[in-house]
């Protein structure tokens, strides 16, 4: 386990540190069913991220038939395999009672509950502390979904 310490030097004592809360809502365009990297969309929506010395960013999805997760960001085959695995774990062929919105809706709700509606990521030095091969995924579980709303909230400290 690696500990990260932000060094405190005497010069930093003369600068003021202030606590900040930043919140932004982002509308992602409609995406086909599957797993989509959205890290860049999220970081581009919050230019103030670069000013955060230390803190947290929560990304929250305001929908019940899609989800968010963090995983492999390099090989697109991983995203295909995620979709295959989720469809195997939660098939559309189960005898669901809730079917008013189509055969993909209830399985989408189950998948969304399994993966979750939010992720929390630490921030240091104005950047997300994701691992080298990690990215934020929008997991779209519907065949024909509309765009998705994401609320991004940062709590942290800035200098100034």
VMD Tcl script that draws the C-alpha trace (Angstrom):
set ca {
  {0.00 0.00 0.00}
  {1.39 3.37 -1.00}
  {0.91 6.40 1.22}
  {0.84 9.79 -0.42}
  {1.99 12.69 1.71}
  {1.71 16.26 0.56}
  {4.85 17.93 1.87}
  {4.40 20.98 4.06}
  {7.18 23.48 3.76}
  {7.54 26.81 5.51}
  {6.68 28.79 2.35}
  {3.26 27.14 2.22}
  {2.40 28.59 5.63}
  {2.42 32.10 4.24}
  {-0.14 31.20 1.56}
  {-3.77 30.83 2.39}
  {-5.58 27.56 1.87}
  {-9.29 27.69 1.31}
  {-11.94 25.04 1.36}
  {-14.03 24.79 -1.80}
  {-17.14 23.06 -3.01}
  {-17.63 22.86 -6.77}
  {-20.69 21.36 -8.39}
  {-21.53 20.99 -12.05}
  {-24.23 19.09 -13.92}
  {-23.16 17.47 -17.15}
  {-25.47 16.11 -19.85}
  {-23.87 13.22 -21.71}
  {-25.14 12.57 -25.23}
  {-27.21 9.45 -25.90}
  {-25.01 6.38 -26.08}
  {-25.66 2.93 -27.47}
  {-26.01 0.04 -25.07}
  {-22.62 -0.87 -23.62}
  {-19.75 0.47 -21.55}
  {-18.37 3.89 -22.53}
  {-15.34 5.75 -21.22}
  {-16.47 9.20 -20.03}
  {-13.46 10.32 -17.99}
  {-12.56 13.08 -20.45}
  {-16.17 14.37 -20.60}
  {-16.15 14.65 -16.82}
  {-12.76 16.33 -16.41}
  {-13.51 18.75 -19.27}
  {-16.74 19.80 -17.51}
  {-14.81 20.88 -14.38}
  {-11.92 23.17 -15.35}
  {-11.61 24.16 -11.66}
  {-10.25 20.66 -10.98}
  {-6.76 21.95 -11.78}
  {-6.94 24.32 -8.78}
  {-7.75 21.64 -6.19}
  {-4.69 20.81 -4.10}
  {-6.33 17.91 -2.27}
  {-9.90 16.64 -2.17}
  {-12.54 14.29 -3.51}
  {-14.73 14.19 -6.58}
  {-18.04 12.37 -6.56}
  {-19.65 11.58 -9.89}
  {-23.36 10.78 -9.54}
  {-25.64 9.53 -12.32}
  {-29.28 10.68 -12.07}
  {-30.79 7.61 -13.75}
  {-31.98 4.13 -12.75}
  {-31.27 2.19 -15.94}
  {-27.59 3.09 -16.36}
  {-24.65 3.05 -13.97}
  {-21.10 4.20 -13.36}
  {-17.98 2.21 -12.63}
  {-14.21 2.54 -12.76}
  {-12.17 0.02 -14.70}
  {-9.68 -0.65 -17.51}
  {-9.31 2.32 -19.85}
  {-6.89 1.05 -22.49}
  {-8.23 -2.06 -24.23}
  {-11.71 -1.58 -25.77}
  {-12.23 -5.36 -25.63}
  {-12.73 -5.01 -21.87}
  {-15.85 -2.92 -22.51}
  {-17.24 -5.57 -24.87}
  {-16.55 -8.29 -22.31}
  {-18.27 -6.27 -19.56}
  {-21.41 -6.05 -21.69}
  {-21.26 -9.80 -22.39}
  {-20.78 -10.67 -18.72}
  {-23.57 -8.36 -17.54}
  {-25.99 -9.79 -20.11}
  {-25.10 -13.29 -18.93}
  {-25.53 -12.36 -15.24}
  {-28.80 -10.49 -15.83}
  {-30.58 -11.93 -18.87}
  {-33.60 -10.28 -20.45}
  {-35.34 -13.67 -20.61}
  {-36.19 -13.86 -16.90}
  {-39.94 -13.60 -16.16}
  {-39.85 -9.95 -15.03}
  {-43.11 -8.38 -13.83}
  {-42.10 -4.78 -14.65}
  {-42.26 -4.78 -18.47}
  {-44.12 -1.54 -19.33}
  {-40.99 0.15 -20.71}
  {-39.76 -2.78 -22.79}
  {-37.85 -6.03 -22.25}
  {-34.52 -4.25 -21.65}
  {-35.82 -1.94 -18.87}
  {-36.04 -4.20 -15.81}
  {-32.70 -5.90 -16.56}
  {-31.25 -2.38 -16.89}
  {-32.52 -1.51 -13.41}
  {-30.97 -4.67 -11.96}
  {-27.60 -4.01 -13.66}
  {-27.65 -0.40 -12.47}
  {-28.23 -1.55 -8.89}
  {-25.39 -4.04 -9.14}
  {-22.86 -1.47 -10.36}
  {-24.18 1.67 -8.67}
  {-25.00 5.26 -9.51}
  {-21.83 6.97 -8.29}
  {-18.07 6.79 -7.99}
  {-15.75 8.69 -5.65}
  {-12.23 9.61 -6.73}
  {-9.46 11.29 -4.72}
  {-7.82 14.45 -6.08}
  {-4.26 15.67 -5.52}
  {-2.27 18.34 -7.29}
  {-5.17 19.33 -9.55}
  {-5.77 15.88 -11.01}
  {-7.79 12.76 -10.37}
  {-5.81 10.00 -8.67}
  {-7.05 7.27 -10.97}
  {-4.67 4.37 -11.52}
  {-2.62 4.20 -14.71}
  {-5.14 1.97 -16.49}
  {-8.34 3.25 -14.86}
  {-11.14 5.25 -16.42}
  {-14.71 6.19 -15.54}
  {-17.35 4.27 -17.48}
  {-20.93 5.17 -18.23}
  {-22.61 1.77 -18.32}
  {-25.62 2.14 -20.60}
  {-28.01 -0.74 -20.02}
  {-30.87 0.30 -22.35}
  {-31.08 -0.36 -26.09}
  {-32.36 3.14 -26.88}
  {-31.59 5.50 -24.03}
  {-31.64 9.26 -24.10}
  {-28.73 11.37 -22.89}
  {-27.76 10.96 -19.28}
  {-27.36 13.58 -16.52}
  {-24.34 13.46 -14.25}
  {-23.78 15.62 -11.17}
  {-20.11 16.21 -10.42}
  {-19.27 17.44 -6.91}
  {-15.79 18.33 -5.72}
  {-14.91 19.07 -2.13}
  {-11.35 20.05 -1.37}
  {-8.75 22.68 -0.70}
  {-7.19 25.21 -3.04}
  {-4.38 27.66 -2.50}
  {-5.19 31.29 -2.78}
}
mol new
graphics top color blue
foreach p $ca { graphics top sphere $p radius 0.5 }
foreach p [lrange $ca 0 end-1] q [lrange $ca 1 end] { graphics top cylinder $p $q radius 0.2 }
display resetview
